Amino acid sequence: MSVPNELDAITRWQDRILCGDALTRLQQIPDHIVDTIVTSPPYFRQRNYNGSNQLGHEKTLDQYTERLVGVLTECHRVLKPSGSLWLVLGDKYVAGRQMGAPWRVALGLIDRGWILRSDIIWHKPNAMPSAVKTRPTTDHEYVFLLTKSTDYYYDADAIREPHVTFTEKSRMRGGRKHLHQRNGTPEQGKNSGNHNLHDGRWDQAFHPKGRNKRTVWSIPLSKFREAHFAVFPESLVETCLLAGCPIGGLALDPFLGSGTTAVVAQRLNRHFLGIDCVPEYCEMACRRLQKAGWQIPADCLVE
Ligand SMILES: C[S@@+](CC[C@H](N)C(=O)[O-])C[C@H]1O[C@@H](n2cnc3c(N)ncnc32)[C@H](O)[C@@H]1O
């Protein structure tokens, strides 16, 4: 019998959906095999997924935070040293008081050794209206980008956004006169050779692939609602995977739900590994992958 090598150890976990409790399943996964994690855990007392041992129904917010931080500490172990975690969390009001749950979890993760790299605001332009009259209506959640090291995989070019400065819509459009011609670059304009044009502002205004991604992402809620609440919009996952996971790498979602992370990973030529404690959701994710036309292993679903 041959001894499994390192590659076997990784391929065994590629393109699999594990049914069961996230912490228990994560404890079966070897160290350092995952490139990035994109996940949206259940929020504190928000929904009942009817899963055995489901997270989110702890008696107190402290208990919820501790349990979720425990699961994400196990995620830290399975992540490569160059890996990243994109954690989507929304807040909740109890008896008129905002809980601050996303930040409590983020601070708990920092205490356990995670490095917080960015607190991204996911703005939802089509968020449900609410009847509140004594505070603004909430239309955002957080996407925390956390890493194990300051030297981590991040493909900034893959997620650049369109320039605003010096475009037709910009108030600074007159600045284009410095460029000699419309859509020109500093090298072509009357200031060519000026070294001041080659600092951060060059990147801000002229990088051919667009400006560096900003921290407010305006993304409408998903339309996929096949018997599952709180489905990720595909473009949210896409941004995280393009920046955080190399082609052929492994993306983990320990709270897979309807399988959005897996579907997007397959489309972008990345491998996936998903976990969910509700067998119906694991099956739903498999169906969704098949419907999308992806070849998934016959033993994709691990009960
Ligand atoms: C917010 S939903 C995730 C939705 C997902 N992002 C999508 O696009 O469909 C959270 C999921 O976590 C699962 N879950 C809750 N407690 C869990 C646990 N202890 N272990 C694994 N999964 C759990 C729920 O069944 C639910 O599907």
The ligand as an ORCA input file, in Angstrom:
! r2SCAN-3c Opt
* xyz 0 1
  C     -25.944     32.548      6.243
  S     -26.090     30.909      5.761
  C     -24.884     30.748      4.479
  C     -25.443     31.086      3.138
  C     -24.415     30.929      2.026
  N     -23.418     31.956      2.061
  C     -25.103     30.918      0.657
  O     -24.695     31.640     -0.248
  O     -26.075     30.165      0.489
  C     -25.351     30.034      7.070
  C     -25.320     28.525      6.942
  O     -24.620     27.983      8.053
  C     -25.154     26.710      8.342
  N     -24.780     26.337      9.729
  C     -25.316     26.773     10.896
  N     -24.689     26.231     11.950
  C     -23.710     25.437     11.440
  C     -22.726     24.588     12.022
  N     -22.606     24.463     13.348
  N     -21.900     23.909     11.202
  C     -22.017     24.011      9.843
  N     -22.951     24.778      9.233
  C     -23.779     25.491     10.019
  C     -26.644     26.886      8.114
  O     -27.276     25.646      7.843
  C     -26.672     27.851      6.921
  O     -26.830     27.136      5.714
*
